């Protein structure tokens, strides 16, 4: 997974670098670069949240893969994430 993020990052960097230095770019190419960058940042955020939260890969109650990490700043934990199963409602 990290290799894919690294490759995608490099490709998006090249696109944005080209866009910055060219005089022939159009508005559609600027939108493409913006959306690609936003998507990459969202993907990296998900990877970091998953790593920091320590959420299990599957739900211990129903074995579903629909376990998400929810940021709860009021919880007395560091980092303040709660694991939640979207299928059965299990909370850690």
MOPAC internal coordinates of N, CA, C and O (Angstrom, degrees):
PM7 1SCF
backbone

  N    0.0000 0     0.00 0     0.00 0    0    0    0
  C    1.4430 1     0.00 0     0.00 0    1    0    0
  C    1.5297 1   110.83 1     0.00 0    2    1    0
  O    1.2310 1   120.34 1   137.91 1    3    2    1
  N    1.3293 1   116.95 1   -42.09 1    3    2    1
  C    1.4613 1   119.65 1  -178.13 1    5    3    2
  C    1.5299 1   111.41 1   -66.14 1    6    5    3
  O    1.2310 1   120.23 1   148.25 1    7    6    5
  N    1.3253 1   117.16 1   -31.75 1    7    6    5
  C    1.4641 1   120.35 1   177.35 1    9    7    6
  C    1.5255 1   110.14 1   -65.59 1   10    9    7
  O    1.2310 1   120.40 1   141.37 1   11   10    9
  N    1.3210 1   116.83 1   -38.63 1   11   10    9
  C    1.4629 1   120.59 1   178.53 1   13   11   10
  C    1.5275 1   110.93 1   -66.08 1   14   13   11
  O    1.2310 1   120.41 1   139.36 1   15   14   13
  N    1.3127 1   116.82 1   -40.64 1   15   14   13
  C    1.4730 1   120.36 1   178.22 1   17   15   14
  C    1.5215 1   110.04 1   -66.07 1   18   17   15
  O    1.2310 1   120.12 1   139.53 1   19   18   17
  N    1.3255 1   117.38 1   -40.47 1   19   18   17
  C    1.4596 1   120.89 1   178.97 1   21   19   18
  C    1.5253 1   111.03 1   -63.96 1   22   21   19
  O    1.2310 1   120.01 1   135.54 1   23   22   21
  N    1.3267 1   117.58 1   -44.46 1   23   22   21
  C    1.4584 1   121.81 1   178.86 1   25   23   22
  C    1.5216 1   111.14 1   -63.98 1   26   25   23
  O    1.2310 1   120.86 1   135.24 1   27   26   25
  N    1.3239 1   115.97 1   -44.76 1   27   26   25
  C    1.4641 1   120.64 1   178.93 1   29   27   26
  C    1.5222 1   110.66 1   -63.12 1   30   29   27
  O    1.2310 1   120.34 1   138.30 1   31   30   29
  N    1.3200 1   116.96 1   -41.70 1   31   30   29
  C    1.4653 1   120.75 1   178.11 1   33   31   30
  C    1.5210 1   111.27 1   -59.11 1   34   33   31
  O    1.2310 1   120.86 1   135.27 1   35   34   33
  N    1.3160 1   115.96 1   -44.73 1   35   34   33
  C    1.4608 1   120.57 1  -179.78 1   37   35   34
  C    1.5351 1   110.53 1   -62.89 1   38   37   35
  O    1.2310 1   120.51 1   135.96 1   39   38   37
  N    1.3242 1   116.64 1   -44.04 1   39   38   37
  C    1.4595 1   120.66 1  -179.90 1   41   39   38
  C    1.5301 1   111.71 1   -63.47 1   42   41   39
  O    1.2310 1   120.40 1   136.90 1   43   42   41
  N    1.3107 1   116.83 1   -43.10 1   43   42   41
  C    1.4637 1   120.67 1   179.51 1   45   43   42
  C    1.5263 1   110.30 1   -67.68 1   46   45   43
  O    1.2310 1   120.25 1   141.95 1   47   46   45
  N    1.3417 1   117.12 1   -38.05 1   47   46   45
  C    1.4613 1   120.38 1   177.03 1   49   47   46
  C    1.5318 1   110.02 1   -60.77 1   50   49   47
  O    1.2310 1   120.17 1   137.34 1   51   50   49
  N    1.3188 1   117.29 1   -42.66 1   51   50   49
  C    1.4610 1   120.38 1   178.95 1   53   51   50
  C    1.5291 1   111.29 1   -64.63 1   54   53   51
  O    1.2310 1   120.17 1   139.92 1   55   54   53
  N    1.3204 1   117.27 1   -40.08 1   55   54   53
  C    1.4643 1   120.99 1   177.72 1   57   55   54
  C    1.5278 1   111.02 1   -62.54 1   58   57   55
  O    1.2310 1   120.49 1   131.35 1   59   58   57
  N    1.3222 1   116.66 1   -48.65 1   59   58   57
  C    1.4672 1   120.89 1  -178.71 1   61   59   58
  C    1.5362 1   110.46 1   -66.35 1   62   61   59
  O    1.2310 1   120.05 1   141.83 1   63   62   61
  N    1.3104 1   117.51 1   -38.17 1   63   62   61
  C    1.4565 1   121.18 1   177.59 1   65   63   62
  C    1.5331 1   110.25 1   -63.67 1   66   65   63
  O    1.2310 1   120.36 1   135.44 1   67   66   65
  N    1.3195 1   116.91 1   -44.56 1   67   66   65
  C    1.4664 1   120.33 1   177.04 1   69   67   66
  C    1.5282 1   110.13 1   -60.68 1   70   69   67
  O    1.2310 1   120.59 1   134.29 1   71   70   69
  N    1.3330 1   116.48 1   -45.71 1   71   70   69
  C    1.4609 1   120.97 1  -178.70 1   73   71   70
  C    1.5335 1   111.28 1   -60.76 1   74   73   71
  O    1.2310 1   120.72 1   141.16 1   75   74   73
  N    1.3133 1   116.23 1   -38.84 1   75   74   73
  C    1.4641 1   121.09 1  -178.89 1   77   75   74
  C    1.5277 1   111.78 1   -66.00 1   78   77   75
  O    1.2310 1   120.20 1   145.06 1   79   78   77
  N    1.3255 1   117.22 1   -34.94 1   79   78   77
  C    1.4524 1   120.41 1  -171.63 1   81   79   78
  C    1.5272 1   115.23 1  -105.04 1   82   81   79
  O    1.2310 1   119.83 1  -179.42 1   83   82   81
  N    1.3084 1   117.93 1     0.58 1   83   82   81
  C    1.4614 1   119.20 1  -179.48 1   85   83   82
  C    1.5268 1   110.85 1   -98.22 1   86   85   83
  O    1.2310 1   121.22 1   -24.19 1   87   86   85
  N    1.2990 1   115.27 1   155.81 1   87   86   85
  C    1.4690 1   119.77 1   175.91 1   89   87   86
  C    1.5189 1   110.95 1  -108.08 1   90   89   87
  O    1.2310 1   120.42 1  -177.76 1   91   90   89
  N    1.3273 1   116.81 1     2.24 1   91   90   89
  C    1.4610 1   120.34 1  -177.07 1   93   91   90
  C    1.5233 1   113.55 1  -108.22 1   94   93   91
  O    1.2310 1   119.99 1  -173.84 1   95   94   93
  N    1.3174 1   117.62 1     6.16 1   95   94   93
  C    1.4697 1   120.80 1  -178.11 1   97   95   94
  C    1.5261 1   110.42 1   -71.85 1   98   97   95
  O    1.2310 1   121.16 1   -31.15 1   99   98   97
  N    1.3111 1   115.39 1   148.85 1   99   98   97
  C    1.4652 1   120.29 1   176.80 1  101   99   98
  C    1.5324 1   109.45 1  -113.53 1  102  101   99
  O    1.2310 1   120.87 1    -5.38 1  103  102  101
  N    1.3048 1   115.95 1   174.62 1  103  102  101
  C    1.4585 1   122.18 1  -177.10 1  105  103  102
  C    1.5281 1   112.17 1   -60.53 1  106  105  103
  O    1.2310 1   120.13 1   143.10 1  107  106  105
  N    1.3162 1   117.35 1   -36.90 1  107  106  105
  C    1.4722 1   120.65 1  -179.40 1  109  107  106
  C    1.5316 1   111.35 1   -63.26 1  110  109  107
  O    1.2310 1   120.62 1   142.53 1  111  110  109
  N    1.3183 1   116.42 1   -37.47 1  111  110  109
  C    1.4628 1   119.94 1   178.30 1  113  111  110
  C    1.5212 1   111.26 1   -69.80 1  114  113  111
  O    1.2310 1   120.25 1   146.26 1  115  114  113
  N    1.3149 1   117.12 1   -33.74 1  115  114  113
  C    1.4668 1   120.58 1   175.71 1  117  115  114
  C    1.5241 1   110.41 1   -66.25 1  118  117  115
  O    1.2310 1   120.38 1   138.30 1  119  118  117
  N    1.3332 1   116.88 1   -41.70 1  119  118  117
  C    1.4729 1   120.49 1   176.86 1  121  119  118
  C    1.5266 1   110.67 1   -63.56 1  122  121  119
  O    1.2310 1   120.39 1   139.49 1  123  122  121
  N    1.3218 1   116.86 1   -40.51 1  123  122  121
  C    1.4560 1   120.67 1   178.23 1  125  123  122
  C    1.5251 1   111.01 1   -60.59 1  126  125  123
  O    1.2310 1   120.46 1   133.95 1  127  126  125
  N    1.3241 1   116.72 1   -46.05 1  127  126  125
  C    1.4675 1   120.63 1   179.44 1  129  127  126
  C    1.5251 1   111.21 1   -63.48 1  130  129  127
  O    1.2310 1   120.47 1   138.86 1  131  130  129
  N    1.3222 1   116.71 1   -41.14 1  131  130  129
  C    1.4667 1   120.73 1   179.48 1  133  131  130
  C    1.5264 1   111.41 1   -63.87 1  134  133  131
  O    1.2310 1   120.29 1   132.92 1  135  134  133
  N    1.3205 1   117.04 1   -47.08 1  135  134  133
  C    1.4633 1   120.55 1  -179.94 1  137  135  134
  C    1.5252 1   111.90 1   -65.93 1  138  137  135
  O    1.2310 1   120.29 1   141.22 1  139  138  137
  N    1.3237 1   117.05 1   -38.78 1  139  138  137
  C    1.4657 1   120.29 1   178.48 1  141  139  138
  C    1.5287 1   110.56 1   -63.82 1  142  141  139
  O    1.2310 1   120.50 1   138.14 1  143  142  141
  N    1.3287 1   116.65 1   -41.86 1  143  142  141
  C    1.4660 1   121.01 1   178.73 1  145  143  142
  C    1.5236 1   110.98 1   -65.44 1  146  145  143
  O    1.2310 1   120.40 1   136.27 1  147  146  145
  N    1.3293 1   116.83 1   -43.73 1  147  146  145
  C    1.4694 1   120.45 1   178.81 1  149  147  146
  C    1.5227 1   111.17 1   -62.20 1  150  149  147
  O    1.2310 1   120.48 1   138.58 1  151  150  149
  N    1.3178 1   116.69 1   -41.42 1  151  150  149
  C    1.4630 1   120.93 1   179.08 1  153  151  150
  C    1.5215 1   111.00 1   -64.60 1  154  153  151
  O    1.2310 1   120.09 1   138.09 1  155  154  153
  N    1.3196 1   117.43 1   -41.91 1  155  154  153
  C    1.4674 1   121.00 1   178.32 1  157  155  154
  C    1.5260 1   111.27 1   -62.65 1  158  157  155
  O    1.2310 1   120.24 1   135.47 1  159  158  157
  N    1.3354 1   117.14 1   -44.53 1  159  158  157
  C    1.4642 1   120.24 1   179.05 1  161  159  158
  C    1.5254 1   111.62 1   -63.91 1  162  161  159
  O    1.2310 1   119.99 1   142.33 1  163  162  161
  N    1.3223 1   117.63 1   -37.67 1  163  162  161
  C    1.4681 1   120.81 1   177.15 1  165  163  162
  C    1.5276 1   110.73 1   -65.14 1  166  165  163
  O    1.2310 1   120.38 1   139.38 1  167  166  165
  N    1.3213 1   116.89 1   -40.62 1  167  166  165
  C    1.4620 1   121.13 1   179.08 1  169  167  166
  C    1.5264 1   111.15 1   -64.63 1  170  169  167
  O    1.2310 1   120.60 1   134.78 1  171  170  169
  N    1.3216 1   116.46 1   -45.22 1  171  170  169
  C    1.4638 1   120.26 1   178.44 1  173  171  170
  C    1.5291 1   110.26 1   -62.77 1  174  173  171
  O    1.2310 1   120.12 1   140.90 1  175  174  173
  N    1.3270 1   117.37 1   -39.10 1  175  174  173
  C    1.4703 1   121.07 1   177.60 1  177  175  174
  C    1.5167 1   111.09 1   -60.74 1  178  177  175
  O    1.2310 1   119.92 1   137.00 1  179  178  177
  N    1.3389 1   117.76 1   -43.00 1  179  178  177
  C    1.4593 1   120.72 1   178.63 1  181  179  178
  C    1.5274 1   111.71 1   -63.03 1  182  181  179
  O    1.2310 1   120.45 1   139.93 1  183  182  181
  N    1.3178 1   116.75 1   -40.07 1  183  182  181
  C    1.4641 1   120.29 1   178.87 1  185  183  182
  C    1.5298 1   110.46 1   -64.08 1  186  185  183
  O    1.2310 1   120.24 1   135.86 1  187  186  185
  N    1.3243 1   117.15 1   -44.14 1  187  186  185
  C    1.4652 1   121.25 1   179.86 1  189  187  186
  C    1.5277 1   110.59 1   -65.01 1  190  189  187
  O    1.2310 1   120.17 1   135.05 1  191  190  189
  N    1.3273 1   117.28 1   -44.95 1  191  190  189
  C    1.4682 1   120.60 1   179.65 1  193  191  190
  C    1.5254 1   110.23 1   -61.06 1  194  193  191
  O    1.2310 1   119.99 1   137.12 1  195  194  193
  N    1.3239 1   117.63 1   -42.88 1  195  194  193
  C    1.4645 1   120.15 1   179.55 1  197  195  194
  C    1.5280 1   110.73 1   -63.54 1  198  197  195
  O    1.2310 1   120.56 1   138.15 1  199  198  197
  N    1.3168 1   116.53 1   -41.85 1  199  198  197
  C    1.4657 1   120.08 1  -179.56 1  201  199  198
  C    1.5253 1   111.88 1   -67.46 1  202  201  199
  O    1.2310 1   120.22 1   136.87 1  203  202  201
  N    1.3323 1   117.18 1   -43.13 1  203  202  201
  C    1.4685 1   120.74 1  -178.21 1  205  203  202
  C    1.5227 1   112.63 1   -72.06 1  206  205  203
  O    1.2310 1   120.33 1   146.67 1  207  206  205
  N    1.3115 1   116.98 1   -33.33 1  207  206  205
  C    1.4692 1   119.72 1  -173.24 1  209  207  206
  C    1.5165 1   112.99 1   -74.01 1  210  209  207
  O    1.2310 1   120.23 1   150.86 1  211  210  209
  N    1.3139 1   117.17 1   -29.14 1  211  210  209
  C    1.4540 1   119.98 1  -176.37 1  213  211  210
  C    1.5142 1   112.37 1    69.80 1  214  213  211
  O    1.2310 1   119.99 1  -157.48 1  215  214  213
  N    1.3311 1   117.62 1    22.52 1  215  214  213
  C    1.4649 1   121.68 1  -179.30 1  217  215  214
  C    1.5252 1   110.01 1   -65.28 1  218  217  215
  O    1.2310 1   120.25 1   -38.52 1  219  218  217
  N    1.3257 1   117.13 1   141.48 1  219  218  217
  C    1.4699 1   119.12 1   177.57 1  221  219  218
  C    1.5259 1   110.27 1   -69.24 1  222  221  219
  O    1.2310 1   120.58 1   -23.96 1  223  222  221
  N    1.3325 1   116.49 1   156.04 1  223  222  221
  C    1.4613 1   120.16 1   179.61 1  225  223  222
  C    1.5193 1   111.82 1   -71.89 1  226  225  223
  O    1.2310 1   120.39 1   148.44 1  227  226  225
  N    1.3267 1   116.85 1   -31.56 1  227  226  225
  C    1.4639 1   121.47 1   176.96 1  229  227  226
  C    1.5203 1   109.54 1  -129.73 1  230  229  227
  O    1.2310 1   121.02 1   -23.28 1  231  230  229
  N    1.3083 1   115.66 1   156.72 1  231  230  229
  C    1.4636 1   121.44 1   179.07 1  233  231  230
  C    1.5277 1   109.46 1   -71.29 1  234  233  231
  O    1.2310 1   119.85 1   -50.46 1  235  234  233
  N    1.3336 1   117.90 1   129.54 1  235  234  233
  C    1.4633 1   119.44 1   178.83 1  237  235  234
  C    1.5232 1   112.70 1   -68.56 1  238  237  235
  O    1.2310 1   119.55 1   159.57 1  239  238  237
  N    1.3237 1   118.47 1   -20.43 1  239  238  237
  C    1.4608 1   121.52 1  -178.29 1  241  239  238
  C    1.5286 1   112.70 1   -85.67 1  242  241  239
  O    1.2310 1   120.48 1   131.92 1  243  242  241
  N    1.3531 1   116.70 1   -48.08 1  243  242  241
  C    1.4723 1   119.46 1  -174.14 1  245  243  242
  C    1.5223 1   113.34 1  -119.50 1  246  245  243
  O    1.2310 1   119.80 1   178.81 1  247  246  245
  N    1.3249 1   117.98 1    -1.19 1  247  246  245
  C    1.4720 1   125.11 1   178.80 1  249  247  246
  C    1.5301 1   113.34 1    64.45 1  250  249  247
  O    1.2310 1   120.36 1  -157.05 1  251  250  249
  N    1.3179 1   116.91 1    22.95 1  251  250  249
  C    1.4635 1   121.52 1   177.12 1  253  251  250
  C    1.5277 1   109.78 1   -77.39 1  254  253  251
  O    1.2310 1   120.92 1   -27.70 1  255  254  253
  N    1.3190 1   115.84 1   152.30 1  255  254  253
  C    1.4605 1   121.33 1   175.79 1  257  255  254
  C    1.5292 1   111.86 1   -89.39 1  258  257  255
  O    1.2310 1   120.14 1  -177.29 1  259  258  257
  N    1.3149 1   117.34 1     2.71 1  259  258  257
  C    1.4644 1   122.05 1  -176.11 1  261  259  258
  C    1.5342 1   111.69 1   -88.30 1  262  261  259
  O    1.2310 1   120.44 1  -134.13 1  263  262  261
  N    1.3208 1   116.76 1    45.87 1  263  262  261
  C    1.4642 1   122.61 1   176.99 1  265  263  262
  C    1.5260 1   107.84 1   -93.50 1  266  265  263
  O    1.2310 1   121.07 1   -53.99 1  267  266  265
  N    1.3225 1   115.57 1   126.01 1  267  266  265
  C    1.4607 1   121.10 1   179.43 1  269  267  266
  C    1.5219 1   109.39 1  -120.35 1  270  269  267
  O    1.2310 1   121.21 1   -25.08 1  271  270  269
  N    1.3202 1   115.29 1   154.92 1  271  270  269
  C    1.4599 1   121.57 1   175.51 1  273  271  270
  C    1.5169 1   107.54 1   -99.70 1  274  273  271
  O    1.2310 1   120.56 1   -54.19 1  275  274  273
  N    1.3255 1   116.53 1   125.81 1  275  274  273
  C    1.4618 1   122.23 1  -179.00 1  277  275  274
  C    1.5238 1   108.34 1  -112.36 1  278  277  275
  O    1.2310 1   120.72 1   -51.67 1  279  278  277
  N    1.3216 1   116.22 1   128.33 1  279  278  277
  C    1.4629 1   121.33 1   179.11 1  281  279  278
  C    1.5187 1   109.02 1   -77.71 1  282  281  279
  O    1.2310 1   120.11 1   -59.59 1  283  282  281
  N    1.3276 1   117.39 1   120.41 1  283  282  281
  C    1.4626 1   123.78 1   179.80 1  285  283  282
  C    1.5229 1   108.75 1  -126.81 1  286  285  283
  O    1.2310 1   119.50 1   -87.08 1  287  286  285
  N    1.3332 1   118.56 1    92.92 1  287  286  285
  C    1.4674 1   120.34 1  -175.15 1  289  287  286
  C    1.5247 1   114.26 1   -64.59 1  290  289  287
  O    1.2310 1   119.58 1   161.28 1  291  290  289
  N    1.3433 1   118.40 1   -18.72 1  291  290  289
  C    1.4624 1   121.20 1  -178.24 1  293  291  290
  C    1.5283 1   112.97 1   -85.37 1  294  293  291
  O    1.2310 1   119.60 1   173.56 1  295  294  293
  N    1.3234 1   118.36 1    -6.44 1  295  294  293
  C    1.4616 1   122.46 1   179.92 1  297  295  294
  C    1.5285 1   108.58 1   -79.30 1  298  297  295
  O    1.2310 1   120.92 1   -40.01 1  299  298  297
  N    1.3348 1   115.85 1   139.99 1  299  298  297
  C    1.4620 1   120.60 1  -179.93 1  301  299  298
  C    1.5239 1   110.80 1   -83.66 1  302  301  299
  O    1.2310 1   120.81 1  -115.10 1  303  302  301
  N    1.3399 1   116.06 1    64.90 1  303  302  301
  C    1.4566 1   122.79 1   177.04 1  305  303  302
  C    1.5164 1   108.51 1  -137.07 1  306  305  303
  O    1.2310 1   121.49 1   -20.29 1  307  306  305
  N    1.3104 1   114.75 1   159.71 1  307  306  305
  C    1.4527 1   119.33 1   172.76 1  309  307  306
  C    1.5152 1   107.96 1  -135.88 1  310  309  307
  O    1.2310 1   118.77 1   -67.12 1  311  310  309
  N    1.2842 1   119.95 1   112.88 1  311  310  309
  C    1.4628 1   129.32 1     0.45 1  313  311  310
  C    1.5270 1   111.19 1   -77.05 1  314  313  311
  O    1.2310 1   119.87 1   -26.17 1  315  314  313
  N    1.3216 1   117.84 1   153.83 1  315  314  313
  C    1.4708 1   122.50 1  -172.77 1  317  315  314
  C    1.5313 1   114.14 1   -83.48 1  318  317  315
  O    1.2310 1   120.22 1  -113.90 1  319  318  317
  N    1.3337 1   117.19 1    66.10 1  319  318  317
  C    1.4621 1   121.77 1   177.81 1  321  319  318
  C    1.5162 1   109.91 1  -115.09 1  322  321  319
  O    1.2310 1   120.89 1   -33.60 1  323  322  321
  N    1.3212 1   115.90 1   146.40 1  323  322  321
  C    1.4519 1   123.11 1   175.60 1  325  323  322
  C    1.5219 1   107.04 1  -120.26 1  326  325  323
  O    1.2310 1   120.22 1   -46.32 1  327  326  325
  N    1.3283 1   117.18 1   133.68 1  327  326  325
  C    1.4615 1   121.44 1   176.98 1  329  327  326
  C    1.5173 1   108.39 1   -86.86 1  330  329  327
  O    1.2310 1   121.13 1   -44.19 1  331  330  329
  N    1.3366 1   115.45 1   135.81 1  331  330  329
  C    1.4683 1   121.61 1  -176.72 1  333  331  330
  C    1.5174 1   109.34 1  -137.27 1  334  333  331
  O    1.2310 1   120.43 1   -49.86 1  335  334  333
  N    1.3218 1   116.78 1   130.14 1  335  334  333
  C    1.4584 1   121.51 1   174.83 1  337  335  334
  C    1.5354 1   108.07 1   -90.10 1  338  337  335
  O    1.2310 1   120.85 1   -60.02 1  339  338  337
  N    1.3180 1   115.98 1   119.98 1  339  338  337
  C    1.4671 1   120.42 1  -178.90 1  341  339  338
  C    1.5243 1   112.09 1   -73.11 1  342  341  339
  O    1.2310 1   119.62 1   165.63 1  343  342  341
  N    1.3291 1   118.34 1   -14.37 1  343  342  341
  C    1.4504 1   120.76 1  -178.53 1  345  343  342
  C    1.5339 1   111.77 1   -88.89 1  346  345  343
  O    1.2310 1   120.09 1   126.86 1  347  346  345
  N    1.3257 1   117.44 1   -53.14 1  347  346  345
  C    1.4643 1   119.61 1  -174.77 1  349  347  346
  C    1.5162 1   114.34 1  -106.60 1  350  349  347
  O    1.2310 1   119.95 1   168.92 1  351  350  349
  N    1.3472 1   117.71 1   -11.08 1  351  350  349
  C    1.4552 1   120.47 1   178.47 1  353  351  350
  C    1.5126 1   115.07 1    90.21 1  354  353  351
  O    1.2310 1   119.80 1  -173.22 1  355  354  353
  N    1.3422 1   117.99 1     6.78 1  355  354  353
  C    1.4732 1   121.36 1   178.76 1  357  355  354
  C    1.5289 1   109.24 1   -58.45 1  358  357  355
  O    1.2310 1   120.81 1   -42.54 1  359  358  357
  N    1.3357 1   116.06 1   137.46 1  359  358  357
  C    1.4621 1   121.74 1   178.38 1  361  359  358
  C    1.5117 1   108.67 1  -129.35 1  362  361  359
  O    1.2310 1   121.25 1   -42.58 1  363  362  361
  N    1.3402 1   115.21 1   137.42 1  363  362  361
  C    1.4574 1   120.80 1   177.32 1  365  363  362
  C    1.5074 1   107.73 1  -112.35 1  366  365  363
  O    1.2310 1   120.10 1   180.00 1  367  366  365

